[in-house]
Amino acid sequence: MKKILFTLLATCFAISMMAVDLPKQGFGFQIGWAQPILRLNSPSAAYPKDSLVNTVRLHGFKVGVVYDASYVAGFGSSMGINYTFGAQSGGWQSSSVISTYPRTRQLITYHEVEVFIDWQYKFEVAKETYLMLYTGPTIQCGLGMNMRIDEQTQDAITGKINTQIEKYRYSSYTTDIQNESLKRINVTWGIGAGFQYKRYFLRGGYDFGLINPHKYADFTNERHTRGRLDQWAIKIGMYLWYED
């Protein structure tokens, strides 16, 4: 499966590079909101899905460069490189219903770089004004996903509050967080729509994870799950150089 995906991506890149001598092309940058979604799914119908599914939504931003080219009429491609940051910060939670302390909170941060190749079609609705639809693959490389857990306790005699901080790291080689691991490489397929006026554009879409980079094993309950890494994104951008 992985060989097929990488062959497809290489083909997409080769086709896209055929546009370098075409008159309609541009190069610019984009920035916007991103929501990486880490999903855990049940591998077997024998277990109730509600008891296994765990979805972590990270909120952050995306920034990168983009190259746009047209082949014929409104059909063309867009490709580039992005950096994505996501984070989730939880509130303080107490394990007891009768006492505030001890209580904990967690912060998850995620960093990745990605290479994307989209096929697109632009509909010209007015002079230098376009609506567009696009779809294509993305290779994501995770630079790091970390979890920080803060725990507060209160001294029964003095009433002083003490805070202890523990840091964990998701890794393909260690199982720091309850036997969880997150592989660095992820492949997604995205669909989206956008708007362009002269040199300025707006794009938004959703990327579906095609492989399972996230694995979790709960040996106590003999449950093993596999998960996807999806992503929402809305980007605005400008072409620094554009030939029409």
HUBEL-V617868 format. One record per pair of residues at least 4 apart in sequence whose ideal C-beta (glycine too) atoms are under 8 Angstrom apart, sorted by the first residue. I is the first residue (numbers start at 1). J is the second residue. If there is no record, write none. Layout:
# HUBEL-V617868
i->[I:I]
j->[J:J]
This chain:
# HUBEL-V617868
i->[1:1:2:2:2:3:4:5:5:5:5:5:6:7:8:8:9:9:9:9:9:10:11:12:12:12:12:12:12:13:13:13:14:15:16:16:16:16:18:19:19:19:19:19:19:20:20:22:22:22:23:23:24:24:24:24:24:25:25:25:25:25:25:26:26:26:26:26:26:26:26:27:27:27:27:27:27:27:27:28:28:28:28:28:28:28:28:28:28:29:29:29:29:29:29:29:30:30:30:30:30:30:30:30:30:30:30:30:31:31:31:31:31:31:31:32:32:32:32:32:32:32:32:32:33:33:33:33:33:33:34:34:34:34:34:34:34:34:34:34:35:35:35:35:35:35:35:35:36:36:36:36:36:36:36:36:36:36:37:37:37:37:37:37:37:37:38:38:38:38:38:38:38:39:39:39:39:39:39:39:39:39:40:40:40:40:40:40:40:40:40:41:41:41:41:41:41:41:42:42:42:42:42:42:43:43:43:47:47:47:48:49:52:52:54:56:56:57:58:58:58:58:58:59:59:59:60:60:60:60:60:61:61:62:62:62:62:62:62:63:63:64:64:64:64:64:65:65:66:66:66:66:67:67:67:68:68:68:68:68:69:69:69:70:70:70:70:71:71:71:74:74:74:74:74:75:75:75:76:76:76:76:77:77:77:77:77:78:78:78:78:78:78:79:79:79:79:80:80:81:81:81:81:82:82:82:83:83:83:84:84:84:84:84:84:84:85:85:85:86:86:87:87:87:87:88:88:89:89:89:90:90:90:91:92:92:92:92:93:93:93:94:94:94:94:94:95:95:95:100:101:101:101:101:102:102:102:102:103:103:104:104:104:104:105:105:106:106:106:106:107:107:107:108:108:108:108:109:109:109:109:110:110:110:111:111:111:111:112:112:112:112:113:113:113:114:114:114:114:115:115:116:116:116:116:116:117:117:117:118:118:118:118:118:119:119:119:120:120:120:120:121:121:121:122:122:122:122:123:123:123:124:124:125:125:125:128:128:128:129:129:129:130:130:130:131:131:131:132:132:132:132:132:133:133:133:134:134:134:134:134:134:134:135:135:135:135:136:136:137:137:137:137:137:138:138:138:138:138:139:139:139:140:140:140:140:140:141:141:141:142:142:142:142:142:142:144:144:145:145:145:146:146:146:146:147:147:147:147:147:148:148:148:148:149:149:149:149:150:150:150:151:151:151:151:152:152:152:152:153:153:153:154:154:154:154:155:155:155:155:168:168:169:169:170:170:170:170:170:171:171:171:172:172:172:172:173:174:175:175:175:175:176:178:178:179:179:179:179:180:180:180:181:181:181:182:182:182:182:183:183:183:184:185:185:186:186:186:186:187:187:187:188:188:188:188:188:188:188:189:189:189:190:190:190:190:191:191:192:192:192:192:192:193:193:193:194:194:194:194:195:195:196:196:196:197:198:199:199:199:199:200:200:200:200:201:201:201:201:202:202:202:202:203:203:203:203:204:204:204:205:205:206:206:206:206:207:207:207:207:208:208:209:209:209:209:211:212:212:212:213:213:213:214:214:214:214:215:215:215:215:216:216:216:216:217:217:217:218:218:218]
j->[5:211:6:187:211:7:8:9:137:187:210:211:10:11:12:137:13:117:137:139:187:14:15:16:77:117:119:136:137:17:79:117:18:77:69:77:79:117:71:25:69:70:71:76:77:25:69:69:70:71:243:244:69:70:76:243:244:67:68:69:70:242:243:67:68:69:199:239:241:242:243:65:66:67:68:239:240:241:242:65:66:68:199:237:238:239:240:241:242:63:64:65:66:237:238:240:62:63:64:65:66:80:82:201:203:235:236:237:61:62:63:64:235:236:237:61:62:63:203:233:234:235:236:237:59:60:61:62:233:234:59:60:61:62:84:85:86:231:232:233:57:58:59:60:86:231:232:233:57:58:60:84:86:110:112:229:230:231:55:56:57:58:229:230:231:232:55:56:58:182:214:227:229:53:54:55:209:214:227:228:229:230:52:53:54:55:214:216:225:226:227:49:52:53:225:226:227:228:47:48:49:52:53:225:224:225:226:51:52:223:52:53:223:225:216:88:108:88:86:87:88:108:110:86:87:88:84:85:86:87:110:84:85:82:83:84:85:233:235:82:83:80:81:82:83:114:80:81:78:79:80:237:78:79:80:76:77:78:239:242:76:77:78:74:75:76:122:75:76:77:121:122:123:124:130:119:120:121:119:120:121:122:117:118:119:120:136:116:117:118:120:134:136:115:116:117:118:115:116:113:114:115:116:113:114:116:111:112:113:110:111:112:113:114:140:231:109:110:111:109:110:107:108:109:110:107:108:105:106:107:105:106:107:105:103:104:105:152:103:104:105:99:100:101:102:103:102:103:104:154:152:153:154:161:151:152:153:154:151:152:149:150:151:152:149:150:147:148:149:150:147:148:150:145:146:147:148:144:145:146:148:142:144:145:142:143:144:145:140:141:142:143:140:141:143:138:139:140:141:138:139:136:137:138:139:190:136:137:138:134:135:136:190:192:134:135:136:132:133:134:135:132:133:134:130:131:132:196:130:131:132:129:130:129:130:131:197:198:244:196:197:198:195:196:197:193:194:195:193:194:195:196:203:192:193:194:190:191:192:193:194:203:205:189:190:191:192:189:190:187:188:189:190:210:187:188:189:190:207:185:186:187:185:186:187:188:229:184:185:186:182:183:184:185:186:213:169:170:169:170:182:167:168:169:170:167:168:169:170:177:165:166:167:168:165:166:167:168:163:164:165:163:164:165:166:161:162:163:164:161:162:164:159:160:161:162:159:160:161:162:176:177:174:176:176:177:180:181:182:176:181:182:181:182:183:184:181:181:179:180:181:217:180:216:218:216:217:218:219:214:215:216:214:215:216:213:214:215:229:213:214:215:213:211:213:209:211:213:229:209:210:211:207:208:209:210:229:230:231:207:208:210:205:206:207:208:205:206:203:204:205:206:233:203:204:205:201:202:203:204:201:202:200:201:202:201:242:238:239:240:242:236:237:238:239:236:237:238:239:234:235:236:237:233:234:235:237:233:234:235:232:233:230:231:232:233:230:231:232:233:228:230:213:228:229:230:228:226:227:228:227:228:229:226:227:228:229:224:225:226:227:224:225:226:227:223:224:225:222:223:224]
